[in-house]
Amino acid sequence: MSTDPARPSSPASAVERNRLWARLSDAVARHEEPLATPVMVVDLDAFAANAADLVRRAAGTPIRVASKSLRVPALISRALAHPGFAGVLGYTLAEALWLEGEGISDDIVVAYPTVDRAALTRLVGSPSAAAHITLMVDSVDHLDVIDSVRSSRAVPIRVAIDLDAGLDLRVTRIGPRRSPVRSADDALALARAIASRPGFRLVGVMTYEGQVAGVPDDVPGQRIRSALVRTLKDRSIEQLLGRRATVVEGLHDLLGAGGLEFWNAGGSGSIESSASDPVVTEVTAGSGLLVSGLFDHYRSFSPRPAAFYGLPVTRRPDPSTATVHGGGLVASGAAGPDRLPIPWAPAGLSLTGLEGAGEVQTPLVGETASRLRVGDLVWFRHAKSGELFEHTTTAHLVAGGRIIDSVPTYRGHGLAF
């Protein structure tokens, strides 16, 4: 029995996927040493093409790299070296301190509030780190936690306000449940509290419109739902234009001529609409560089998948089934078929409804399964970009038809953020 038939099909052709299968498998076979599986690879040609397309879509607005969607320092550095990218949007303070200490970036915004007192102690004790790292806050409580770890306010702490970017429909709110700072009044009240507090500098605002950036809106077989999603996206964008403008006007009156250093917005799925708002000074992208399964079906862009993991066929339980070893790399979020890995190359494979992606083995069926032999590699895509690299210490970088480098992931550096 095949997996959920409602699972959207891939945007790439079978021919393209089969060529990819041959290219990646040949690259592994030609490597000077046998590689342990699962083999995690990044196609640098696709990575570069995606970076260029993100820059095109941003139309001159700088792009901050979302590190949680990469989690490989060499890839973060590669993105930052691409013209049009500047700065990192980190996901923990401990991560930001490591990136700053390694010299990977001197401009890091931590996207989520932190109460990590150990990391905060390191931050307030380092003038260099404090000058290069911005913390996210959405409550005076966050300021209290920061103050609790320092005896002196001689080193100012850079902070940014996380302004909720959800769509307010009065009866409900659509979007990620992030910040309690929902209105201009909320934002200005928090800004005044920061401005009146010694040892803090308000330097930025972030609005992450996840209901625009992170929801597919052109899914095959879901025409009505996709149209509804696009309508809600349009309403969100329109509403956000007014909300941002009101807040920035109030902050200008409060902060004076210097104002904010940055206003961050958006994600890989909302680059155009976020960048078109005159209030926004930078956008964020990360998943659009590697293109996980959740980013397949957007009307605004057609990216190229760049991250894959290869699993070997280890048994043939019957003529129509090929079983690979491992495979159960299921993404975070609300459980559902869209969180499962996608058997990608060769084309024509699917998970079974009974076993899905297994912890130790994953049976695959479909028209191609009968042609696979024991020892062949099957290449999968993870549903979410950065999470793939939490499962390995090494990412192999492929250019053309060969592996040109093998680089450590965060795990390979002994790090778990």
Sequence and secondary structure as in RCSB ss.txt:
>XXXX:A:sequence
MSTDPARPSSPASAVERNRLWARLSDAVARHEEPLATPVMVVDLDAFAANAADLVRRAAGTPIRVASKSLRVPAL
ISRALAHPGFAGVLGYTLAEALWLEGEGISDDIVVAYPTVDRAALTRLVGSPSAAAHITLMVDSVDHLDVIDSVR
SSRAVPIRVAIDLDAGLDLRVTRIGPRRSPVRSADDALALARAIASRPGFRLVGVMTYEGQVAGVPDDVPGQRIR
SALVRTLKDRSIEQLLGRRATVVEGLHDLLGAGGLEFWNAGGSGSIESSASDPVVTEVTAGSGLLVSGLFDHYRS
FSPRPAAFYGLPVTRRPDPSTATVHGGGLVASGAAGPDRLPIPWAPAGLSLTGLEGAGEVQTPLVGETASRLRVG
DLVWFRHAKSGELFEHTTTAHLVAGGRIIDSVPTYRGHGLAF
>XXXX:A:secstr
 BS TTS   SS HHHHHHHHHHHHHHHHHSSS   SSEEEEEHHHHHHHHHHHHHHHTT  EEEEGGGT  HHH
HHHHHTSTTEEEEEES HHHHHHHHHTTS S EEESS    HHHHHHHHT HHHHHHEEEEESSHHHHHHHHTT 
S   S EEEEEE    EE SS EES    S  SHHHHHHHHHHHHTSTTEEEEEEEE  HHHHSS S  TT HHH
HHHHHHHHHHHHHHHHHHHHHHHHHHHHHH SS  SEEEE  GGGHHHHHTSTT  EEEESHHHH  GGGS  SS
      EEEEEEEEEEEETTEEEEE      SSS SGGGS EEEESSS EEBTTT S SSEEEEESTTGGG  TT
 EEEEE SSTGGGGGG SEEEEEETTEEEEEEE TGGGT   
